[in-house]
Amino acid sequence: MIYALPGFLGLLSDWSVLKKEISSVIAIDPYQIAQPEQGLHKWAQEFNKMLPKKPILLEPV
């Protein structure tokens, strides 16, 4: 599986073209993992729980 995070101010739809071409791409909505008021540490803990051992992670530059 390939996990794709949107960039700063990005949207899940940023990955729609790639998802059409590669069925194993999963776009991740960062706000569904943990809310901003919970802090980055909490977000990172929850994010790491949802990933397999060796994921491929994409983020636009």
C-alpha positions as CSV (number, residue, x, y, z in Angstrom):
1,M,0.0,0.0,0.0
2,I,1.0,3.6,-0.6
3,Y,-0.2,6.2,1.9
4,A,-0.5,9.7,0.6
5,L,-0.7,12.8,2.8
6,P,-1.8,16.2,1.3
7,G,0.7,19.0,1.6
8,F,0.3,22.2,3.6
9,L,-3.2,23.5,2.8
10,G,-3.6,20.5,0.5
11,L,-6.7,18.4,0.0
12,L,-7.4,14.6,-0.4
13,S,-8.5,15.3,-3.9
14,D,-4.8,16.3,-4.7
15,W,-4.2,12.6,-5.0
16,S,-7.2,11.7,-7.1
17,V,-5.2,11.4,-10.4
18,L,-2.7,9.1,-8.8
19,K,-5.4,7.0,-7.1
20,K,-7.0,6.4,-10.5
21,E,-3.7,5.1,-11.9
22,I,-2.5,3.1,-8.9
23,S,-5.2,1.2,-7.0
24,S,-3.0,0.7,-3.9
25,V,-2.8,4.5,-3.1
26,I,-4.7,5.5,0.1
27,A,-5.1,9.2,0.6
28,I,-5.0,10.2,4.3
29,D,-7.0,13.1,5.7
30,P,-4.8,14.4,8.6
31,Y,-7.8,15.9,10.4
32,Q,-9.4,12.5,10.6
33,I,-6.5,11.1,12.6
34,A,-6.5,13.6,15.5
35,Q,-7.7,17.1,15.9
36,P,-5.2,20.0,15.8
37,E,-6.0,21.0,19.4
38,Q,-4.7,17.6,20.6
39,G,-1.2,18.5,19.4
40,L,1.3,17.0,17.0
41,H,2.5,14.3,19.5
42,K,-1.0,12.8,19.8
43,W,-1.5,13.1,16.0
44,A,1.8,11.2,15.4
45,Q,0.9,8.5,17.8
46,E,-2.5,7.9,16.1
47,F,-1.0,8.1,12.7
48,N,1.7,5.5,13.5
49,K,-1.0,3.1,14.8
50,M,-2.8,3.1,11.5
51,L,0.2,2.3,9.3
52,P,1.6,-1.2,8.6
53,K,5.2,-2.0,9.6
54,K,6.9,-0.7,6.3
55,P,4.6,1.7,4.6
56,I,5.4,3.8,1.6
57,L,4.5,7.4,2.5
58,L,4.0,10.2,-0.1
59,E,3.8,13.9,0.6
60,P,4.0,16.6,-2.1
61,V,6.9,18.9,-2.1
